[in-house]
Amino acid sequence: MTKPGLLALSLFSLMIGADAFAQSAPPPQPQSDFPDHISGDLGLGVFNTPRNYLGKSRQTNVLPYAYFDYQRFFARLDTFGVKTFKIGDGYLELAGRVNFDGIDAQNGINKRSNSVPLGIGTYQETPFGAFFLNAFLI
C-alpha cells in the first residue's frame, strides 16, 4: 500500500476507534448547585465590639466563625438561611441574622434584648464580582 493510502487508512482507523471509545464512556453526571458536603470556612474568629455608650468598655470575644454552604443551607458570619429558587446568578434566600446589639444599662434605660431580624435576600456571584442584597424585618 502506498504512503498516502496508508495514512488515510490510519486516520480512518483512529476516527472509528475514537468514536467507539467516546460511545463507551459513561455520560457526564449533571453538576448539582448544592454541595453534599460543607463548602466554605469554619473556625474561630476574634470579634471586637467598641463601646456604644459611656460606662461600657470595649469587648473582644472569640466566637465561632462560619462562612459556608451545605446543600440549601448557608451561613455567612451572622446571617443564616436557606436557598429557595434560582434567580439571576444566585438564589432567593430566606434569611435570619443574629445581632448582639442588646444593652443592659443602668441609670434608667430599659434593657434591650438582642435582635434576630428575619427576611429575604440574595447572594449574586457574577463574572464581575459578588454582592449581597438583603431586606430584614426586625
C-alpha positions in Angstrom: 0.0 0.0 0.0 1.3 3.5 -0.8 2.1 6.0 1.9 -1.0 8.3 1.2 -3.3 5.2 1.2 -1.7 4.0 4.5 -2.1 7.5 6.0 -5.8 7.7 5.0 -6.4 4.1 6.4 -4.6 5.1 9.7 -6.6 8.3 10.1 -9.9 6.4 9.3 -9.0 3.8 11.9 -8.2 6.4 14.5 -11.6 8.2 13.9 -13.5 4.9 14.3 -11.6 4.0 17.4 -12.1 7.4 18.9 -15.8 7.3 18.1 -16.2 3.8 19.7 -14.3 5.0 22.8 -16.4 8.1 23.1 -19.6 6.0 22.9 -18.4 3.6 25.6 -17.7 6.4 28.1 -20.4 6.9 30.7 -22.5 10.1 30.2 -21.4 13.0 32.4 -23.4 13.4 35.5 -25.3 16.7 35.9 -23.5 19.0 38.3 -25.5 19.9 41.4 -25.6 23.5 42.6 -25.9 22.3 46.1 -22.8 20.5 47.5 -23.4 17.4 49.6 -20.6 18.5 51.9 -19.6 21.7 53.7 -18.1 24.1 51.2 -16.5 27.1 52.8 -14.9 28.0 56.1 -15.5 27.0 59.7 -13.4 28.1 62.6 -12.9 30.7 65.3 -12.9 34.4 64.9 -11.9 37.3 67.1 -14.6 39.9 67.2 -14.1 43.4 68.7 -17.1 45.4 69.9 -16.4 49.1 70.6 -18.2 50.8 73.5 -21.5 52.1 72.4 -22.3 54.3 75.4 -20.5 55.8 78.4 -19.7 53.4 81.2 -19.4 50.4 78.9 -15.9 49.1 78.0 -14.8 47.7 74.7 -15.3 43.9 74.4 -13.2 41.4 72.5 -14.7 37.9 72.1 -13.6 34.7 70.5 -16.6 33.2 68.8 -17.4 30.6 66.2 -16.8 31.7 62.6 -18.9 30.3 59.8 -18.9 31.2 56.1 -20.1 28.1 54.2 -22.8 26.4 52.1 -24.2 22.9 52.8 -26.9 21.8 50.3 -29.5 24.5 50.5 -28.4 25.8 53.9 -25.9 28.7 54.2 -24.1 30.6 57.0 -22.3 33.9 56.4 -20.8 35.3 59.6 -24.0 36.5 61.3 -26.6 35.6 58.6 -28.1 32.1 58.3 -30.7 30.8 55.9 -32.0 28.6 53.2 -31.7 29.0 49.4 -35.1 28.7 47.6 -35.2 29.1 43.9 -32.7 30.3 41.2 -32.7 34.0 40.5 -30.1 35.6 38.2 -26.6 34.4 39.2 -27.7 33.2 42.7 -30.8 32.2 44.7 -33.7 33.8 46.5 -32.9 33.2 50.2 -34.9 33.1 53.4 -32.5 34.5 55.9 -32.2 35.4 59.6 -29.4 37.5 61.2 -28.1 37.2 64.8 -27.2 40.6 66.2 -25.6 41.2 69.6 -26.9 44.8 69.8 -28.8 44.4 73.1 -27.9 46.6 76.0 -28.3 46.1 79.8 -27.8 49.7 81.0 -28.1 51.0 84.5 -29.3 54.6 85.2 -32.9 54.4 83.9 -32.6 52.9 80.4 -34.7 49.8 79.9 -32.9 46.5 79.0 -33.0 45.8 75.2 -32.7 42.2 74.0 -30.6 41.1 71.1 -32.5 41.3 67.9 -33.0 38.5 65.4 -34.2 40.1 62.2 -35.8 37.8 59.6 -36.2 38.5 55.9 -35.3 37.6 52.3 -32.2 38.2 50.3 -29.9 37.1 47.6 -26.2 36.5 47.0 -25.3 37.1 43.4 -22.0 35.7 42.2 -21.5 37.4 38.8 -18.5 37.4 36.4 -17.8 41.0 37.7 -17.8 40.2 41.4 -20.3 39.1 44.1 -22.8 41.1 46.1 -25.5 40.7 48.7 -28.9 42.2 48.8 -31.0 41.6 52.0 -34.2 43.0 53.4 -35.0 42.2 57.1 -37.9 42.9 59.4 -36.8 43.5 63.0 
